[in-house]
Every structure is written in structure tokens, then in C-alpha cells.
Amino acid sequence: MAGKGSFRPAWREDVAKPGTYRTIFKYSTDRFTHPPDAWVEMFKAEFGMTDADFVTPLAGGDNIVTLDHPSRLDERHREAFAAIVGSGNIAEDAYSRVRYGHGKSVDEDLAMRHGEVSAVPDLVVHPRHKEDVVEIVRYCAANRIAIVPWGAGSGCVLGTRADRGGISLVLGTHMNKVLSVSEANQTAVVQPGILGPDYEAALNSAPQLFGTTRAYTCGHFPQSFELASVGGWISALGSGQASTYYGDAYDIVLSQEYVTPVGVIKTFDYPATATGPKVNDMLKGTEGSFGVLVEATMRIFRHMPENRRYFSFLFRDWDGAVDAAREISQGEFGLPAVLRISDPEETERGLKLKGFDRGIFNSYFKLRGCQPMKRCLCVGIVEGEKGFAKHVAAQASRVARAHGGTSLTGFAARQWEHGRYSDIHIREDVLDFGLVLDTLETSVTWENLHRVHDGVREFVKSRPGTMCMTHASHFYPQGTNLYFILILRPKNLEEFVEFRNAVVEKIVEFGGSLSHHHGVGRMFAPWIEKHLGPEQMAVLRALKAHFDPDGVMNPGGTLGLDAGTKNTE
């Protein structure tokens, strides 16, 4: 108890013990971001919970990792891999096999809390450089041994689950460097295992590290920025929170080098060519199913944080927020780096959590026509050259006002920026007490945005006791994304998965894409052919057959490219 009338849930603040499942599924073993008190009150109101429900955490995965099935890999294969990378760079202990066989999906989190593991690699291999990868892939192809590339393990779509055993190829241990920076070309050559913060720090320090005259930025800042690898961004077609200006991972990757079972392929770093369909583009987003990404040439951008401008507005309704965002995206006066609009439920819960849903603030909002459960928040951040940033911020603000927006100055945008990476850690506290927080995202055109938003939300809200906060945060002249944040209190994992699958069905039914920036993995594979159609799937399968004729690259259903994937009708 914190005092009369106040209650503090028993949030866990103990560092996860080495060797436990908790060290694997938690985003960080020693970092904590607890839900604010207002969230707790919201949970109580939404789910009929009381203080007693927040006194004793549920199963937390505190047992030491164990496996009841030994590695199936023959001793001669283990010796071969040790000869390639060195004995210190292979492991087959239970902890290593579980750690490097899992990502960060809710499914994996909930299962490991009970010590449940469905599939793991037989051996974990840490290549030292791309020459090691060439030998490993060649050996695995010759001996029909499955390979699952593993970068940082932040994926949330079951994309690194070793359904057919084999080896987990861990790229982050050694292959984690910026190899060069070309100021003339404004590019950087990087290894796939480097984490976002290390990549950004190297670019920010380019004058000292690479002798450039300017500092640079990567421009890619997903919520998982501190936890994800550059190779993961590319493999899953990720999108950063500043993508409206800098572009998605697809746009930032200029060229790549892959090691495939049929040989090494290195694409060109020309800015543009007219030499037929671009193989470079065909390799993006392949999620380890064609080969192993060993190097990438990335577009980089001038780092000018001193020019950053902030704006935020409150709109009377969702229509006004959407129309303003579309005009900003299509206005051709330049794009903000961050642009985000929240629908009424997300806005109201956000205002409530900050205490702005009452008192003088609420009275002011109502006076401006912004009524509860109708009003919508917009935040924006502009980057770039000083005059450009000032101009874009001014034009975006002009558009917002023209669509009835009430200025909140830059305060709300700065508040959002403060928690842009830390809020991800709240998930573990929520799961500790039987609640599930998960997200689904989809790409929409401007024409079908409202159909997808309204249809999916209507279905989600038809389930009693389900929160659904929705926002759009990646903008293009032709459309945007919708990000559905689901919070519920299911009876078990099976009930949650069944509900989530039904939501995915509705997204596809109403015309949204299957995924916008999390990839496909094994989670969404059952819908991929229904979504893309048989003709596009035939093309992808033909590419798979070419690059990986023996089916050793990340097999088991990733992208729906091999056996084990049932199409959902």
C-alpha cells in the first residue's frame, strides 16, 4: 500500500535470474516500465478486476530452462560446424536452443511462462563473418539441414521458430558492425546483426569513426529500435516511427548481399537502373526463406536534431483527423518525420491516463467542440534542414487548423516521444496479471480506411471486455496504416489465439493488408495465399524453388512457401 486510498500492484522489479525462461521472453531482463496508476484503474473498470487481482503475479517463467528431447543432429555434423566457426561458436545446451529458437510474440511469451516449448533448433551456430556463412549454407544444403537465421529475436510473428530443427544461425554475436560510410554516396554498408542503437550511434559519430564532415542518422526508428537488428528490419519489411519522411525499411535498403543454397548473390548499389525487374527488391522481406543476408548497403540521412519541430492537435472527430492527415500527406509541401493520429477510443484513454479528461483542460476542449469519445489526437515531428523543418511544421499546422484542429502546441508530441521506446516494456507487467496486450497492423488506402477501421473495430468490440485502441502512424500520399492495440483478459492462450485469428480474418475481409510492418512469419502464413492470390504466390514459390531447391532455408511455413501451411478459406 502506498497510502490511504491508494494501491500499488505488485509489479515485478527483480532482475530475471540467469538461465530462466523469463530472461528469454522479456524485452529486457533488468529494465522496467510499469503501467501508470490510471491504467490500473482502467483495467479494473474494463475487466471487473479489484486490487486483489494485482497482488500475486501469475506464472512468470522463473524456472530454469530445460528440454526433454536431445539434439537430433548427428555428431559428425556438430564436428563439421565446429570446424567452420570454432568450437566456442556452437552450442547445444537447452538454454541456448530455446533462447535462439524464439522471438517476442505473445504466443511464445505465454507458453514459456509455463515452461512450454514447441520447437527448437538442434544446434546454435554463431558465424564470425560472411565466409563462415558461405560454408555453413553450403554444408546445410548438401546435408539437408534446416537453417533459421536469427538476428536479435525481437520478431513477433513466429518467424524464427525452428519447426524442423536444424541450426539457428545467430548473426548478432559477431556480424554486428558498420563496415563503411560513403559520404559521397550518402550510404552505409552494415552487417545484419547490428542493433538499432549501435547503428545510429555509429552514424551520429561518423566524423570521428569514418572521417566524414557531417553526422548521419539511419532514419529508421521502430518501437523495437533498442531491441531489433538491421537485418531484421530488412527481412520483415519493418517500418520506423519516422517513416513518413525517411521511408520504410524497403525504401532505405539500396543493395544487399545474400548467401543462398545456390550461391552468393550481391545486388548493385546504383540509385536506379532499367535492367529488368529488380532482384534486390525480390530479396527484401523474405524472412530468411531464400538465403542469409550478410551485408546491406543502406541509405543514410544528415543528422540535424537541432532543427526538429513539434506540433500536436486535437480534432473534433476521426473524419477530421483522417482528412487532415491525408492533406498533409498529399500537400506536396514536404512531409513530417512522425505523423500519428489516434481514433476516439485511443485518444480518450490517452487523455484519461494523463489526467486531461477533466478539469480546465477538458472544459477548454469541449469549448472548442472536442467532445469526449469523439475527439482525436494528432502528433507530429518534423526533421531536416532548418528552413524545411520550419516550413513543413507551419504547413502541417495550417492544414490541421483548416480541418478544425485545436493546437496543443508541441506538448503532446514531446510526451509521446518520451515513451516511444519504453512503453513496450509494459506488456510484461500486463501479462504478469493475466491480461494480454497485443497488436495487429494493416495497410489501407485512403478510400478503404474507414471501412477497415469501422469493420474491424465493430468486430473487436463485439467481444465483451475487450479494449481496442487504434491509430495510424505511417503515411503515404496513397494511404496509411491502421494499428489495432488489443487488451483483453482471456481464459488461456488458446482463447486469445482464436480471437486474434478472427480479427485477422476481419482485416482481410474488409480489405486491409495482412501485415504492414511486422512481416508474415508463421503466424500470418495461413492467410498469405488468400490475401495475395494464387498468381502472386506462384511467383514467390518459383523464387523459393530457385534459391532454395532443397527447402533448407527457414522451413516450416514461413511466408506460406513450403509444406505445413494450410490456407484459410
Order of alpha helices (4+ residues) and beta strands (2+ residues): alpha-alpha-alpha-beta-alpha-alpha-beta-alpha-beta-beta-beta-beta-alpha-alpha-beta-alpha-alpha-alpha-beta-beta-alpha-beta-beta-beta-alpha-beta-alpha-alpha-beta-alpha-beta-alpha-alpha-beta-alpha-beta-beta-alpha-alpha-alpha
